[in-house]
Amino acid sequence: MRIAMLALFGLITLSSAQTTEKEARKEIQRKAIKQARKEAKRFKKMGYDVTPGSLPMEKQLEYTWIRLYQREPDGQATYLSADGNAVAETRTAAEMQAIEAAKLNLAGQLETFIRAIIEANIANAQLNTEEASSVTEFLTAAKNVIVTSIGQVEPSFKIYRNLANKNVEVNVKLLVSRNEVIQQAKKQVREELRQRLKGLQDKVDKLLPLQ
């Protein structure tokens, strides 16, 4: 009898969790659609359009906002986002420049996160004066190292408009898995630190643990 009751309780709990999760997904979609329509209206008023053959602006924005609203069990955002804007003589050139600008934006976010970890762990790593100075020097240029860890990223949202001077302006938004991109950046930074600390793996592990 007790086993049967426990099994029934487990089924009820599972059903409740599934219902809650389903409701959460519906709420995310509802909020995403509302935000997408609002932004699409604003962008169109500014003269923006999507590239021929791509999804309608509302759908691109809906896709983007669904992911922006997603959260991990610990409350952290599932995706990191970064915006990029550029003006050039052609749409292709402006798009490339906008994506690079967005990647630098993303690298800046990762730099802030990783810098905080390293600075908090410098004392625990027991660095000598020369090593500490080398790490501090590295941190001033960490963004340039981190950006190389970000591979090819297809924008989740991309719009353009023709300007009066015949140039083209492009806006993009990149979405990347937060956990994945942080791990990639950490590995790139750890490799740089290993070289600066002459291969002292134990100190690198203390400065910037992978987990």
C-alpha positions as CSV (number, residue, x, y, z in Angstrom):
1,M,0.0,0.0,0.0
2,R,2.8,2.4,1.0
3,I,4.7,1.6,-2.2
4,A,1.5,2.2,-4.3
5,M,1.0,5.6,-2.6
6,L,4.6,6.6,-3.2
7,A,4.3,5.7,-6.8
8,L,1.0,7.6,-7.1
9,F,2.7,10.6,-5.4
10,G,5.6,10.4,-7.9
11,L,3.2,10.4,-10.8
12,I,1.3,13.4,-9.5
13,T,4.6,15.3,-8.9
14,L,5.9,14.5,-12.4
15,S,2.6,15.5,-13.9
16,S,2.6,18.7,-11.9
17,A,6.2,19.5,-13.0
18,Q,5.3,18.8,-16.7
19,T,2.3,21.1,-16.4
20,T,4.4,23.8,-14.8
21,E,7.0,23.5,-17.5
22,K,4.4,23.6,-20.3
23,E,2.9,26.7,-18.8
24,A,6.3,28.3,-18.5
25,R,7.0,27.7,-22.2
26,K,3.6,29.2,-23.1
27,E,4.3,32.3,-21.0
28,I,7.8,32.7,-22.6
29,Q,6.2,32.4,-26.1
30,R,3.5,34.9,-25.2
31,K,6.0,37.4,-23.9
32,A,8.3,36.9,-26.9
33,I,5.4,37.4,-29.4
34,K,4.4,40.6,-27.6
35,Q,8.0,42.0,-27.6
36,A,8.6,40.9,-31.2
37,R,5.6,42.8,-32.5
38,K,6.5,45.9,-30.5
39,E,10.1,45.9,-31.8
40,A,9.2,45.0,-35.4
41,K,6.8,48.0,-35.5
42,R,9.6,50.3,-34.1
43,F,12.2,49.0,-36.6
44,K,9.9,49.3,-39.6
45,K,9.0,52.8,-38.6
46,M,12.8,53.6,-38.7
47,G,12.9,52.2,-42.3
48,Y,14.5,48.8,-41.6
49,D,13.7,45.6,-43.5
50,V,15.0,42.0,-43.6
51,T,17.2,40.7,-46.3
52,P,15.4,39.0,-49.2
53,G,14.6,35.4,-48.6
54,S,15.0,35.5,-44.8
55,L,12.3,35.0,-42.2
56,P,9.9,38.0,-41.6
57,M,11.1,40.5,-39.0
58,E,8.4,39.5,-36.5
59,K,9.5,35.8,-36.7
60,Q,13.2,36.6,-36.3
61,L,12.4,38.7,-33.3
62,E,10.1,36.1,-31.8
63,Y,12.8,33.5,-32.2
64,T,15.3,35.8,-30.5
65,W,13.1,36.8,-27.6
66,I,12.1,33.2,-26.8
67,R,15.7,32.4,-26.2
68,L,16.4,35.6,-24.3
69,Y,13.7,34.7,-21.9
70,Q,15.0,31.2,-21.3
71,R,16.6,30.5,-18.0
72,E,18.7,27.6,-16.5
73,P,17.6,25.9,-13.2
74,D,20.0,28.2,-11.3
75,G,18.3,31.3,-12.8
76,Q,21.1,32.2,-15.2
77,A,20.2,33.1,-18.8
78,T,20.5,30.2,-21.2
79,Y,21.8,32.4,-23.9
80,L,24.1,35.5,-24.0
81,S,23.3,38.1,-26.6
82,A,25.3,40.8,-28.3
83,D,24.3,43.6,-30.7
84,G,26.3,44.9,-33.6
85,N,25.7,47.9,-35.9
86,A,27.7,49.0,-39.0
87,V,27.4,51.3,-42.0
88,A,29.1,50.6,-45.3
89,E,28.7,51.0,-49.0
90,T,27.2,47.6,-49.5
91,R,24.9,45.4,-47.4
92,T,27.4,42.5,-47.3
93,A,30.2,44.7,-46.0
94,A,28.0,46.3,-43.4
95,E,26.8,42.9,-42.3
96,M,30.3,41.6,-41.8
97,Q,31.3,44.6,-39.8
98,A,28.2,44.5,-37.7
99,I,28.8,40.8,-36.8
100,E,32.4,41.6,-35.8
101,A,31.2,44.5,-33.7
102,A,28.7,42.1,-32.0
103,K,31.5,39.6,-31.4
104,L,33.6,42.3,-29.7
105,N,30.6,43.2,-27.6
106,L,30.2,39.5,-26.6
107,A,34.0,39.3,-25.8
108,G,33.6,42.3,-23.6
109,Q,30.9,40.5,-21.6
110,L,33.0,37.4,-21.2
111,E,36.1,39.5,-20.3
112,T,34.3,41.1,-17.4
113,F,33.1,37.6,-16.1
114,I,36.5,36.0,-16.5
115,R,38.5,38.9,-15.1
116,A,36.3,38.8,-11.9
117,I,37.2,35.1,-11.4
118,I,40.9,35.6,-12.0
119,E,41.2,38.6,-9.8
120,A,39.3,36.8,-7.0
121,N,41.7,33.8,-7.2
122,I,45.1,35.6,-7.6
123,A,45.8,35.3,-3.8
124,N,44.9,31.6,-3.8
125,A,47.1,30.8,-6.7
126,Q,50.2,31.9,-4.7
127,L,51.8,33.8,-7.6
128,N,55.2,35.4,-7.2
129,T,55.6,39.1,-8.0
130,E,56.7,38.4,-11.6
131,E,53.8,36.0,-12.2
132,A,51.2,38.3,-10.7
133,S,52.5,41.2,-12.8
134,S,52.3,39.0,-15.9
135,V,48.7,38.1,-15.1
136,T,47.8,41.7,-14.5
137,E,49.3,42.7,-17.8
138,F,47.4,40.0,-19.5
139,L,44.1,41.1,-18.1
140,T,44.5,44.5,-19.8
141,A,44.3,42.7,-23.2
142,A,42.2,39.7,-22.3
143,K,39.4,40.9,-24.6
144,N,41.6,40.4,-27.7
145,V,42.3,36.8,-26.6
146,I,38.7,36.0,-25.8
147,V,37.4,37.2,-29.1
148,T,39.4,34.6,-30.9
149,S,37.5,31.9,-28.9
150,I,34.2,33.0,-30.5
151,G,33.8,31.1,-33.7
152,Q,31.4,31.7,-36.6
153,V,28.1,32.8,-35.3
154,E,25.0,33.2,-37.5
155,P,22.9,36.2,-36.3
156,S,19.5,35.3,-34.8
157,F,18.3,38.7,-36.0
158,K,19.5,40.8,-39.0
159,I,17.9,43.9,-40.5
160,Y,19.1,46.6,-42.8
161,R,18.1,50.0,-44.2
162,N,19.3,52.1,-47.1
163,L,20.5,55.6,-46.0
164,A,20.1,58.8,-47.9
165,N,23.9,58.9,-48.8
166,K,23.5,55.6,-50.6
167,N,25.2,53.7,-47.8
168,V,23.6,50.7,-46.0
169,E,23.1,50.3,-42.3
170,V,22.9,46.8,-40.7
171,N,21.9,45.8,-37.2
172,V,22.5,42.2,-36.0
173,K,22.0,40.3,-32.7
174,L,24.1,37.3,-31.9
175,L,22.8,34.6,-29.5
176,V,25.2,32.0,-28.1
177,S,24.8,29.3,-25.5
178,R,26.0,30.9,-22.2
179,N,27.7,27.8,-20.8
180,E,29.3,26.8,-24.1
181,V,30.8,30.2,-24.9
182,I,32.1,30.7,-21.3
183,Q,33.9,27.3,-21.5
184,Q,35.4,28.2,-24.9
185,A,36.6,31.5,-23.5
186,K,38.0,29.9,-20.4
187,K,40.0,27.4,-22.4
188,Q,41.5,30.1,-24.6
189,V,42.4,32.2,-21.6
190,R,43.9,29.2,-19.7
191,E,46.1,28.5,-22.7
192,E,47.4,32.1,-22.6
193,L,47.9,31.9,-18.9
194,R,49.9,28.6,-19.2
195,Q,52.3,30.3,-21.5
196,R,52.7,33.4,-19.3
197,L,53.2,31.3,-16.2
198,K,55.6,29.0,-17.9
199,G,53.3,26.0,-17.9
200,L,52.5,26.0,-14.2
201,Q,49.2,24.1,-14.6
202,D,48.4,24.0,-10.9
203,K,48.5,27.8,-10.7
204,V,46.4,28.1,-13.8
205,D,43.8,25.7,-12.4
206,K,43.6,27.9,-9.2
207,L,43.3,31.1,-11.2
208,L,40.7,30.0,-13.6
209,P,39.0,26.6,-12.9
210,L,37.0,25.2,-15.8
211,Q,34.0,24.4,-13.5
